[in-house]
Amino acid sequence: MTNRVVVKICGEDYTLLTEDPTEYTQKVGAYVGEKMQEVLAASRVGRMDAAVLAALNIADELFKVRAADEQLRTQVKGYLDEAGKAKAQVSELKRENFRLQQKLERSEKSGK
């Protein structure tokens, strides 16, 4: 279902058609507005330049989050690999324990 959502960015209303929930779309619009206000407050540029600089800042954030996400995925994969190896070791130790128990029982029976 397509939603028609109005977001206000730097005093201008923008009507967006989106599949996303209204609250989410408004949150995204507010974030873009905040980023534009940061640029406008920090420099004397026009709104078009502020929009481009805000877009660059948001893209920078995105790329950094993606890199951190990939690093976490790699770390989790390493942990899962280690857990798999540990599980295999536990299974082997259980088999070895069972074999030793069997051997002990046979030894006790033959010693009686």
C-alpha positions as CSV (number, residue, x, y, z in Angstrom):
1,M,0.0,0.0,0.0
2,T,1.4,3.4,-1.0
3,N,1.4,6.1,1.6
4,R,1.3,9.8,0.8
5,V,3.5,11.5,3.4
6,V,4.3,15.2,3.8
7,V,7.7,15.9,5.3
8,K,9.0,19.4,6.1
9,I,12.7,20.0,5.4
10,C,14.1,23.5,6.0
11,G,10.7,25.0,6.0
12,E,9.6,23.4,2.7
13,D,6.9,20.7,2.5
14,Y,7.7,17.7,0.4
15,T,5.0,15.1,-0.5
16,L,6.4,11.6,-0.8
17,L,4.8,8.4,-2.0
18,T,6.2,5.5,-0.1
19,E,5.6,1.9,0.9
20,D,7.1,2.7,4.3
21,P,5.0,3.6,7.3
22,T,4.2,7.3,7.8
23,E,6.1,7.6,11.1
24,Y,9.3,6.1,9.5
25,T,9.1,8.4,6.5
26,Q,8.6,11.5,8.8
27,K,11.6,10.3,10.9
28,V,13.8,10.1,7.8
29,G,12.6,13.5,6.6
30,A,13.4,15.0,10.1
31,Y,16.8,13.5,10.0
32,V,17.6,15.0,6.6
33,G,16.2,18.3,7.8
34,E,18.5,18.2,10.9
35,K,21.5,17.4,8.7
36,M,20.7,20.3,6.4
37,Q,20.3,22.7,9.4
38,E,23.7,21.6,10.7
39,V,25.3,22.5,7.4
40,L,23.4,25.8,7.1
41,A,24.4,26.7,10.7
42,A,28.0,25.8,10.2
43,S,28.6,27.6,6.9
44,R,27.3,30.4,4.7
45,V,26.1,28.3,1.8
46,G,22.8,28.3,-0.1
47,R,20.2,25.7,0.3
48,M,21.3,23.7,-2.8
49,D,24.9,23.5,-1.5
50,A,23.6,22.7,1.9
51,A,21.6,19.8,0.5
52,V,24.6,18.5,-1.4
53,L,26.8,18.8,1.7
54,A,24.1,17.1,3.9
55,A,23.9,14.3,1.4
56,L,27.6,13.8,1.5
57,N,27.5,13.7,5.3
58,I,24.7,11.2,5.3
59,A,26.5,9.1,2.7
60,D,29.7,9.2,4.8
61,E,27.7,7.9,7.8
62,L,26.2,5.2,5.7
63,F,29.6,4.0,4.4
64,K,31.0,4.0,7.9
65,V,28.0,2.0,9.3
66,R,28.3,-0.5,6.4
67,A,32.0,-1.0,7.2
68,A,31.3,-1.5,10.9
69,D,28.5,-3.9,9.9
70,E,30.8,-5.9,7.7
71,Q,33.5,-6.0,10.5
72,L,30.9,-7.3,12.9
73,R,29.7,-9.9,10.5
74,T,33.2,-11.1,10.0
75,Q,33.8,-11.2,13.8
76,V,30.5,-13.1,14.3
77,K,31.5,-15.6,11.5
78,G,34.8,-16.1,13.3
79,Y,33.0,-16.8,16.6
80,L,30.6,-19.2,14.9
81,D,33.5,-21.1,13.3
82,E,35.2,-21.3,16.7
83,A,32.0,-22.5,18.3
84,G,31.7,-25.2,15.6
85,K,35.2,-26.4,16.2
86,A,34.6,-26.4,20.0
87,K,31.4,-28.4,19.5
88,A,33.3,-31.0,17.3
89,Q,36.0,-31.2,20.1
90,V,33.3,-31.8,22.7
91,S,31.7,-34.5,20.6
92,E,35.1,-36.2,20.1
93,L,35.9,-35.9,23.9
94,K,32.5,-37.5,24.7
95,R,33.2,-40.4,22.3
96,E,36.7,-40.8,23.9
97,N,35.1,-40.7,27.4
98,F,32.6,-43.4,26.3
99,R,35.4,-45.6,24.9
100,L,37.4,-45.2,28.1
101,Q,34.4,-46.1,30.2
102,Q,33.8,-49.2,28.1
103,K,37.5,-50.2,28.5
104,L,37.3,-49.6,32.3
105,E,34.2,-51.8,32.6
106,R,35.8,-54.6,30.5
107,S,39.0,-54.3,32.7
108,E,37.0,-54.5,35.9
109,K,35.0,-57.5,34.7
110,S,38.1,-59.4,33.6
111,G,39.8,-58.5,36.9
112,K,37.1,-60.0,39.0
